[in-house]
Amino acid sequence: MHIKIKILFIFFILFFIFALPVAASEIQQITFVVGQPSYLVNDQIKPMDAATFIENNRTYVPVRYLGEALNARINWNQKTKMVMLYLNNNRVDLNIGSKIITVNGQTNQMDVAPVLKNNRTYLPARPIAEAFFFKVKWEKEGSKVVVFPPEKPAETNVLSETTGNSKENESEETTLELKISEENSLTKATVTAFQQINYKILKLTAPDRLIIDIQDIRPGNLPPMVIVNFEVVSQVRVGWFNRNPDITRLVFDLNKRAFYRSCLSEDKKTLTVEIFTPKPGEEKLVVLDPGHGGSEPGAVGPTGLKEKDVNLDVAKRVKEILASQNIKTELTREGDNYVGLYERSGMANNLDAGLFVSIHMNAHKNRDANGTSVFYYCYYNEQKAEEIVRQEKSKELADITQQNLLNLLGLKDRGVQQANFAVVRTINMPAILVEAAFISNYAEENLLTQEYFRQKIAQAIAQGITDFIITQKA
Ligand SMILES: [Zn+2]
């Protein structure tokens, strides 16, 4: 389905190509050795008034010296216990005791927080170094953290250096051109190269971003970051992600979960990517069906957790996530009440819903049984064309939802399975039944008592739904 756009106003930002003299980076590698009050830049010893140490299997380096070694500018706010590092056009913010790292305004979760010891801030090198496109290697032998510079030489202050323009450099460099504009709330990015473009595109969450890897082409003189502050896209980061073969990576930082469509021009030298969120009312209704309820508790876990309560909580969380993406939902029950199976599918049919997702937790008398599965209905001898298509689409929705559940929950993959459940059979739209985890299993029941885990299930289901919707648009 194509989105009709009335052009109200257009932001149009053009990035012209500046040919720059390529300043050779002097840093080949930076080495921190555990226990040593010094570090190495290439072979040069630099003293520190602190030492690298290991705690909980993590190697902590003094942030100040790591920053210095990377040539980053560092600010420290004593009051807020905040460390800010700046390099080229990138900025990294850290807080003592907090696992949040903010890279160019986008927050991300680290697995450990910076610690303060004897007035020095320490952190594993990786999150900071990688934020600045450096690479980090742990060498077990010799207990060394080795940091390698980005393969693209550091460029600072692009505009002021354009006077160093040289025709020779210009012709040697494979260049890319990036244009990005917004029409209504749809972001349109155009990447043009002087050769055919081969690319891969990948959507990531937490935080939401879209990654485009362009094969065999260097970033040329694209700026490392373009801040646009559009409704959906906040900024684009450009990196020379790999060398031999060259890969240019464009990271679109998103303000919200979005859909995208990518398409090459006829000569394959221009890639157009459109990033957008659905308009209200544009998507068909999604009916969420929290299994069981009222007099019917569903399965009950070893410590007494009731499936009906988990199902309802997860369904409400899915509803909230989808609402933030302008996708309308209805629940087959809003509270702890009994609803019959045919009533559930009948409700979705009457509402002329576009999708139906029944939410359950699995159970087995063998308490070792565990894992994630998604069910759909398929009848081998189906005659009605419409119903054949519906069953096929149910399978697609099941596959994509199972994949998201596995990615986010990390539980055992019990696969996408066929089942003759009434709710997914007596229904007119693509329908699945999710069994996210085993409430009868001690470990998984314990997970299901926890909010963060229910939220993860909800995120996975919501993402399955949005991913399915976008595949239907493609
Ligand atoms: Zn159930």
Boltz pocket constraint, residues with backbone or C-beta under 6 A from the ligand:
constraints:
  - pocket:
      binder: B
      contacts: [[A, 291], [A, 292], [A, 298], [A, 299], [A, 307], [A, 359], [A, 360], [A, 361]]
      max_distance: 6.0
